[in-house]
Amino acid sequence: MTPHEFKTARRKLGLSASQLGHVLDVNPRTIRKWEDASGTRPPNPIASRVMNWMLDGYRPPELKQDGILIDDSADDSDAGT
């Protein structure tokens, strides 16, 4: 995932750099460095994978426990199936 794709994904999910940093357990400055167009520090591959999972509908427990709301069109009634 390129820095531009990473930033686009974060925005599509409706998360701030701070919120995503909380989910990924990294400093929000790290998120901003991963999104920097210069590409000097590309997004972490594991963070990129988590972003793709979130785009596919996965919602980490941190989002629910801490009340971080994101645009979610999936129905929670079938969660865990």
N, C-alpha and C positions, 0 to 999 in steps of 0.2 A: 504494500500500500504506500503510495507516494504521500508526501506531506499535504498536498492539495486534497487528495482523496480522503485522508485522515480528517482534515478540517471539515470537509464537506459532510462526511459521515457524522461527525460530532454535531454539526449544525442541524442535520436532518433528524437526529435523535432529540434535538432540543436541549442539549446539555451545555452548560458553561464549561470552561476549562477547569474551574474549581470543582464542579460536580463530577466531571469525568476523572479528574485526578483522585477524588475520593474513591470512586469505584475501582480504579486501577491501582490505588495505593501509591500514588506518585504525587509530587509537588505540581501544582498548576503551572509553574514555570517550565517544567519538563514537557507538559502538554504543548505549551506555546513553542518550545524549541522543536518538538516533533513536527509542528505545523509550519515552521518557518520555511518559506519558499526557497531559501538558499540551499536547503538540503544538507547542511553540514552535520545535522544529527537527525537522520531519518527515523520515522516511527519504529518503536520496538516491535519486532515480529509477533510477540505474544499479545501485546496491546492491539495490534492490527487484527489479529484473529478474534479477540474478544469483541472488537468493534463490529466485525462481520457477523458474529453471532448475535449481537444486539440488533443489527440491521435486519436479521432474519427472525427476530421476535424474542430472543432470550432476554430475560430481565434478571440481572444479578440481585441477590438478596439485599445488598447495600441500598439499592434503589427503593426497595419497599420499606426496609427498616428505618431509613432516615428520612422518609417522606419526600424524596427527590422524585418529582413527577416528570415524566417524559411523554411525548406523544405516543400513545399505545393503542393501536387499532385492534389488537388481539384481545379476546375474551378470556378473563382470568378463571372462568368457571371450569375450564378443562386443564388447568395448570397441573403439572405433575403426571400427565398421561402420555 
